[in-house]
Amino acid sequence: MNYIVLDMEWNQPWPGSPSAKKVLPVAIRGEIIQIGAVKVSEDGCVGDEFQVLIKPKYYRHLNRRVSKLTGIKESRLKEEGIPMQEAMEQFRAWCGEDVVFLTWGFDDIGILRENLQLFGLDDSWAGSWYNAQMIFNAQTDGSNAQKALKTAMEIFEIPATRPAHDALGDAYHTALICAKLDLKRGMQEYAH
């Protein structure tokens, strides 16, 4: 089994903008512009990394807040971004078979599924996932409170070596946290 720690960045149109008024075949909260992922072995070793920029098809004008937060510029997406279908082919091939996704929070998997449906792509392979934040909470303070990734890193004394709000940077830091958790036990105890 492969544990895939996944993080994504997505673009949302400004409320009232022409993009926000577009009627899409599937309702989405945002269009994915970056995917970052890191493999974590069953014995807790952080391994191979994946990153891709995706050229948006529906929300082509990058929201200034998204650009400021992520550091991604519209020009970079146009130059380096690839179409969603191609990005998903590369990502699925990199993931391999028998995967379990771990995310920091509940949003990423929902956004991924919405985007897969929007582009008419199979979403069944993204069915096995866990919110690593909930496993972290269960194995640290037992709370249900949302914790920032930065807070969890501080608790485990993990220095920030990658940029925040970058899909691969956040996936990498989440993977370092996951490597310190008992993922098998966490998944057995987990309730979606």
Disulfide bonds with the S-S distance in Angstrom:
none
